[in-house]
Amino acid sequence: MGLKAAIFDLDGVIVFTDKFHYQAWKQMADEMGIYFDEEINNRLRGVSRMDSLEIILERYEGEPLSDARKEELATQKNDTYRELLKTMTPDDVTQEVRDTLAELRRRGVKISLGSSSKNAKFILERVELLDAFDAISDGTNITKSKPDPEVFLKGAEFLGEKPEDCVVVEDAEAGIDAGIAGGMKTAAIGDAVNCGKADYTLTTFADLLDIFV
């Protein structure tokens, strides 16, 4: 099939930081008197920080907020989130993930991250996985969130590969949509399997090795 590269979403695929996002947004929402629960939190997966804030503010009933105030709230959330991320260690990445990434590289597969998070490099440093990637495309180099394909197209560009030669690995439907929009193959894991849109479905992370044989 000529597949040469894999582009990975971060949260829910490589690591799991949903609980930290939830705790940080919950703290901010509580201080603003805004109702926030895990169902709302699930809508934020794969969504940029400012777009996530807008979703939370759907239930805000106070005076209109200025753009500057919204920036303050987003920064407050991120500061809380980064403090929580500091508790992460290499143990937060499974051996299966580490072994699979290493085997893919041994087979000559190029590997990039494709995450909307501006904290992606910080997280990879905390779990000692930064060197496992040939390129990093994250929230610091994009202007559009998934399902826009920008983050994945940048990942392919950074690897020097054509989109059609790449497989996007995602756990969210918006990420699968982004991969499809970018003209890439897609591999669904976790919740993304249920959308039924992906070219491949993964029961375990190691199933990726069956795609790059």
Protein Blocks (a to p, Z undefined) as FASTA:
>chain_A
ZZabdcddfehplmccklmmmmmmmmmmmmnopacdfklmmmmgopafklmmmmmmmmpc
bdcddfklmmmmmmmmmmmmmmmmmmpcfklpcfklmmmmmmmmmnopacddddfbfklm
mmmmmnopmlmpfbdcdfklccbdcfbfklmmmmmmmnopafklpccddfbfklmmmmmm
nopacddehjllmnopafbdcfbfklmmmmmZZ
